[in-house]
Amino acid sequence: MAAVRRHMDRRDDDSDNHPSKLTRFDFITCVFAATGGLMFGYDIGISGGVTSMPDFLKKFFPAIYRRSMLDSSSNRYCKFNSHTLTLFTSSLYLAALASSLIASAATRRLGRKMSMLIGGLVFLAGVVFNAIAMQVWMLIVGRLLLGLGVGFAIQSVPIYLSEMAPYKHRGALNNLFQLSITLGILIASMVNYFTAKIHGGWGWRVSLGGAAVPAVLLSAVAWILPNTPNSMIEKSELPQAREMLRRIRGVSDDRIEAEFGSLVAASEAAKEVSNPWINLLQRKYRPQLVMAVLIPAFQQLTGINLVMFYAPLLFQSLGFGSRASLFSAVVSGLVNAAATLVAVYGTDRWGRRKLFLEGGIQMLLFQISLAVLIAIKYGATWTESQFPHRFYSIVIVICLCGYVSGFAWSWGPLGWLLPSEIFPLEIRSTAQSLAVSVNMLFTFIIAEVFLSMLCGLKYGIFIFFGAFVAIMTVFVYAFVPETKNIPIENMTAVWKKHWYWKRFMPEQDNVSDFYSFVNTLQLPLDARYFPKATQSEGKRGKIQNQR
């Protein structure tokens, strides 16, 4: 037993014993799972588009319609300022915050794929409400149902990807989730552009109803996808988990022993945790707790929702017409999707920190440029009569796209990747739930106050979010370690080596403590899961007998 404990103490340095081959089966599985991001992305893109359509505004928000379409004397910064309109957008994220807390228990007890299935079906119910809405309350109810579905999806999909991916490809495969989000935004922007041309005042129904496609896709995918080995082990399906691990790694049984042993040990340790929420507050989990709160909060404080939620409204406020604003949203969506491919390619090659730092600096520079350009040209009293010059509008769009690309290959994908890969199994579902809840909380707050902030701060809103970008870039430089090419079950080593976080790490982690517990109870340990350790134990026994 002592040898087994020594084996587990060394597991933070045994990355080479974990197969890193990416099999075709594993790749296809992760690609299909990542499509869960389409659902979230489509909703982000579609909500801003329909709220810029005159027919939609005329039916549900007539006061805004009159101010934006008929009143030429109003300030451009304030033309869409409405608490009811922001409630339509932000209600989804409030519901997603609540559902992500429920999804934690579902993901842990029912498995990752079941949480994905629940998310898809609940989201589909919300789509029906929105597509047939006749009153504002039906829109809000639909948005709440959409939020419940989103909460389940974004809580379970990143965990699924991180657990299925081999450690040397985890960044790229996990970033497929963000790529799907960006593709969903792009598709939604294109749908809005074409449905706005539909005569008869029902084009917005097509846009909202189109969300059924990614919802059905996620439900179907979740139904046919296999569970992760971690999830199978949590449900005591050890033979199935071992076979699944062998299949996704594409190696012989003896090559997966070390990784399988780590998964079993971590699962058994997790079973000893009666209340993971209280456990998350322990000192040894302080680094993960800080990251679970600050990373998702910082992701939203980049101000990306300036473009993603309200892209058409923002472009209209910057002087573009209704149709031109929708087209500009398509352009920014294309840039967003293309730049995310950079993250898919480079995360496991260049590392997380380099992308975080470069993206932060790039976003800050373009945010400052936007504030200066708008301030010099239009100041704080920008009225309808001050229509922007075509060249100046193009420069503004270029700066916005530069800002979006900086986010798309840094805080966009990495804001989801980093939290999903740093948590040990015993707190993984709970900590991921916390990360999603924080993300949705800040998303809700920003969606709720953005239009009012735009009206109050004018061009200064870019400086406001730019200040947060500067703060988070310094935070990454000082406190975020590199997690590239580290097996997910061995992540403790990262914190032990960090100049600041190492002070919170105990000499032995929770899995070693589990083996102490097993040893105390004199329980038998299945030697198949730890062949190296039991071989060492046997060799030492032979030597002692010879003596």
Secondary structure, DSSP 8 states (H G I E B T S, - for coil): -HHHHHHHHGGGG-GGGS-----HHHHHHHHHHHTHHHHHHHHHHHHHHHTT-HHHHHHH-HHHHIIIII-TTSBGGGTT--HHHHHHHHHHHHHHHHHHHHHHHHHHHH-HHHHHHHHHHHHHHHHHHHHT--SHHHHHHHHHHHHHHHHHHHHHHHHHHHHHS-GGGHHHHHHHHHHHHHHHHHHHHHHHHHHTT-TTS-HHHHHHHTTHHHHHHHHHHHHHS---HHHHHHTT-HHHHHHHHHHHHTS-GGGGHHHHHHHHHHHHHHHT-S-HHHHTTSGGGHHHHHHHHHHHHHHHHT-THHHHTTHHHHHHHTT--HHHHHHHHHHHHHHHHHHHHHHHHHHHHH-HHHHHHHHHHHHHHHHHHHHHHHHHHHTT--BTTS---HHHHHHHHHHHHHHHHHHHTTHHHHHHHHHHHHS-HHHHHHHHHHHHHHHHHHHHHHHHHHHHHHHHHTTHHHHHHHHHHHHHHHHHHHH----TT--GGGTHHHHHHSTTGGGG--SS-HHHHHHHHHHHHT----GGG-HHHHHHHHHHHHHHHH-
